Amino acid sequence: MTQNKTTDRIRTAGTAALAAAALLSAAGATWAADAPYPTRPIRIIVPFAPGGGNDIAARFVAQMFQDSFGQQGLVDNRPGAGSTLGTAIAAQSVPDGHTILVTHNAMAINESLYTKLPYSVRDFAHVALIAETTNVLVVHPSMNVKNVKELIAMLRAKKGAFNYASTGAGGTSHLAAEYFKQLTGTDMVHVPYKGTGPALSDLVGGSTQFMISAAPGTLGFIKGGRLTALATTGVKRWAQLPDLPTLSEAGVPGYQFDTWYGAHAPAKTPRYIVNRLNAEINKSLQVPALRARLVDSGLDPAPLSPEEFTKFVRSETERMRKIVQASGAKAE
């Protein structure tokens, strides 16, 4: 899987994943022979505060458990320590399929952001990629730039004169901006915030001038004219802003930094449970009402098999390692 062709890879792999899901559904009798599952409500740990894409993805999984298994999925938000607190709780849970972790790129980023972690990516069975979303490069209107090339020229001419906002040191918005700096030879001052809301609020107010933020949260500000969108960070244009180019199209070849959301289980979870969960999640991604709920929230369904998702997580972990090291980012 190539690192800067995420969507193409997902589209191709997704076809295989759905075919696998159909075969696994046909093998229901085999699963039943292993052991009944699930036998009680499922705990879905989200290592972030309520709100945002992680919660949307987790509630999708909760609905899947209700629809596919007749069991309640209980979303348990466990924020703290840059998502490592909740992730560690999930890693140490009983590996019986009744505790699921739903998280985003932090699974790959934290491996190199923290010098000591109470878990590793290998402490998880990577069950399913649920969805991805693009990020958007937005600037304050006072920058008075019409496109990415004009922005790059301004940033190069006045190195260190502008501030960029992020949701916190080592977060996706921080690393996405640092990756932009690496590829463009520009320099800006990093201003970290504790969350998307405060970061966007100060950007709109003009305290900072630049941010690369998850697309769903920026859309209202863009449409209201309070922020200027210059490009998205994926390998294809975002359906909700189809006239907006990708950064690669706009003058930064090879740039790709999507946000992705996945389901994970403790590493020793029985394989038949991992396979069944993957099959049911992938099948649910094709249910019109559930799919529309994700799409309307700005998330693109992205089915992969467990093997494909595991390879993806490991490759993303290595890619993020290089970006973290080059950025000098440290956990707060």
C-alpha positions, 0 to 999 in steps of 0.5 A, a space after each residue: 500500500 502506498 503512503 500517499 494514495 490512501 483513498 485509491 488503496 482503500 477503494 481497491 481494498 474495500 472491494 476485497 473486504 466486502 467480498 470477504 465480509 460476504 464469505 464470513 457472513 455465510 460462515 456464521 455456523 462456524 463462528 457459532 461452533 467456536 463460542 457464542 458472541 457477544 453475550 452481553 453489552 459491548 464497551 466501546 472506549 473512545 480515548 477522547 472527550 465527547 464530540 468530533 469524528 471519534 464519537 461519530 465513528 464510535 456511535 456507528 459501531 454502537 449501532 452496528 452492535 444493536 442491529 447485527 448482534 442485538 446487543 447494546 454498544 456502550 460508548 465510554 469516553 476516556 480522555 486524557 494524556 493525549 489519548 494514551 489513557 483510554 487506549 491503555 485501558 483498552 489494551 489491558 482489557 479482557 480479550 473476549 470481544 466485549 471491549 472495543 477501542 475506537 480511535 483515529 491517527 493517534 494510534 499511529 502517532 503516539 508510538 513515536 510521540 511518547 518516549 514511554 507508552 503503556 501499550 504498543 500498536 502490537 498490543 491490539 488486533 486491528 479490527 476494521 477501518 471505519 472511515 476517513 476524512 480529509 483535513 482543510 488548510 484554512 487561513 484568516 481572511 486578513 492573509 489576503 491570499 487566493 491560493 496555496 502558491 500565494 500562501 507559500 510565497 508569503 510564508 517564505 518571504 516572511 519566515 516566522 512572521 505568522 502563527 499557526 494553530 493546532 489542537 495540541 502538540 503532536 496532534 493531527 493538526 500539528 503534524 499536518 502543518 509540520 509536514 506542510 512546512 517540511 515539504 514547502 520550506 516555510 516557517 511559522 510559529 506553532 500555537 497549540 490549543 486544547 482542542 479543535 474548538 478553541 483553536 478554530 475560535 482564535 483562528 477566526 478571531 485573528 490571533 493566529 493565521 493558519 491551520 490544517 484542521 479536520 474538514 467537518 469542523 471547518 465547514 461552517 466557518 468556510 461557508 460563512 466567510 470567516 475562514 478562507 479555505 485554500 486546499 484539502 489534504 487528501 488524494 482526491 477532492 472533498 465531495 462537500 467542497 468539490 471546487 477546492 483543490 487538494 494540496 498536491 494539486 495546488 502546488 505541494 506534490 505528494 502531500 497527503 494527510 487524512 484523518 482516519 478512524 478505526 476499531 481495535 480490540 486487545 491483541 489476544 481477542 480470538 480470531 473468529 471474533 475479529 473476523 466477525 466484527 470486521 465482517 459486520 462493520 463492513 456490511 454496516 458501512 453499506 447500509 444506506 441509513 448508516 452510511 449516510 450518517 457518516 457521509 453527512 458528518 463529513 466522513 467517508 466509509 472505508 472498509 478493509 479486511 483485518 489483514 489490510 487494516 493491520 498493514 495500514 496501521 503499521 505503515 502509518 506508524 512508520 510514516 508518522 515516525 518520520 514526520 514526528 522526528 522531523 517536526 521535533 514534536 514532543 508529548 505535552 
